[in-house]
Amino acid sequence: MVKCVSILGSTGSIGRQSLDVISRLEGIRVAALTAGSRVEQMAEQCRQFRPRLAVMASQEAAEALRRELQTLETEIAWGEEGLIRAATLEEADCVITAVVGMVGLKPTLAAIRSKKRIGLANKETLVCAGELVMEEADRWGAEIVPVDSEHSAIFQCLMGCGDRREVKRLLLTCSGGPFFGMEQEQLKAVTKADALRHPNWKMGPKITVDCATLMNKGLEVIEAMRLYRLPLEQVDVLIHRQSIVHSMVEFTDGAVMAQMGTPDMRLPIQLALTYPQRTISPVEPLDLTKCAALTFCQPDLEKFPCLALARACAQRGGTACPAMNGANEEAVALFLADEIGFYDIYRLVAQAVEQVPFIQNPTLEQILEADRLARLAVRNSSNH
């Protein structure tokens, strides 16, 4: 079990639940917390957990936090430099990367190079630069323990599997989001409020919209390929409405191992902190006698083309993945601002992927440039 943690993105959904888990575990100290602009929430967290360092996205937010915390010894910082400091504090042996988007990439790489355990909740890190990140983890001996429920499930199913040649397929489960079963004509008219009504999970708005388009599952396919070093052909998706089976591994002998549990993110978060041990959890245990029948079906790629697009980018590799991810972040932001429709997300992302120059084996700088160009392409297309 880890002893001291930095949480990048502490005021978001995963960050708040991480702090809840830490508050219930004995012997874990918080070294650093980072947030975007939620000053009051960050101030409250600092008063409770007394981190050495607190980081805000902007200098203005950092100054506001400093005024709130005049009586505490917590140091205040801001921006990317502050994030990297939080990720590399010497006393922290684990960094939970719960920030949303590409902003998590450089701090995660910095934490890896500081040989921290990475509680990985920022999927964009592996989507955009997975090969580079895993190479650095190997080089520096950093441990990556996934926090996403699906990847944590696979991680648990693979415990004790020393030879990946025994794995036939990874089966990522997907609730199908709020629009499962709807026709295309209905989907054209859905609103932001509709998209944010996830049937099973309480998450931030960006990831909730990604679940509605199934882009989130596409990102997880790419993440699984990188994290478990398997080709696209060995990563499949199944719609599982009940969110009880969090994912499965099919082995070459035909055995299928599933990880099941109550849909509560505190379970994978706690495992990331206590691994390889398990300890008592605050989550209500799963009662199979009370849950509904468990069903599985194939996703509809015509109604939800973002999943097919993500798989195509995964097959292509290179800068296709960071371009897709950056374009999607920008398009989802426009959708949440009520500036575009539901299917415009797919249209704008697909166009941006085609417009950004493709590089097969990009450097970190080229990955970041593909992200920038894709965002610009979405903004330009949405204004026409």
Secondary structure, DSSP 8 states (H G I E B T S, - for coil): --SEEEEETTTSHHHHHHHHHHHHSTT-EEEEEE-SS-HHHHHHHHHHH--SEEEESSHHHHHHHHHHTTTS--EEEEHHHHHHHHHH-TT-SEEEE---SGGGHHHHHHHHHTT-EEEE--THHHHHHHHHHHHHHHHHT-EEEE-SHHHHHHHHHTTT---GGGEEEEEEEE---TTTT--HHHHTT--HHHHT--SS----HHHHHHHHHTHHHHHHHHHHHHHHT--GGGEEEEE-TT--EEEEEEETTS-EEEEE--S-THHHHHHHHHTT-----SS----TTTS-----B---TTT-HHHHHHHHHHHH-TTHHHHHHHHHHHHHHHHHTTSS-HHHHHHHHHHHHHHS---SS--HHHHHHHHHHHHHHHHHHHT-
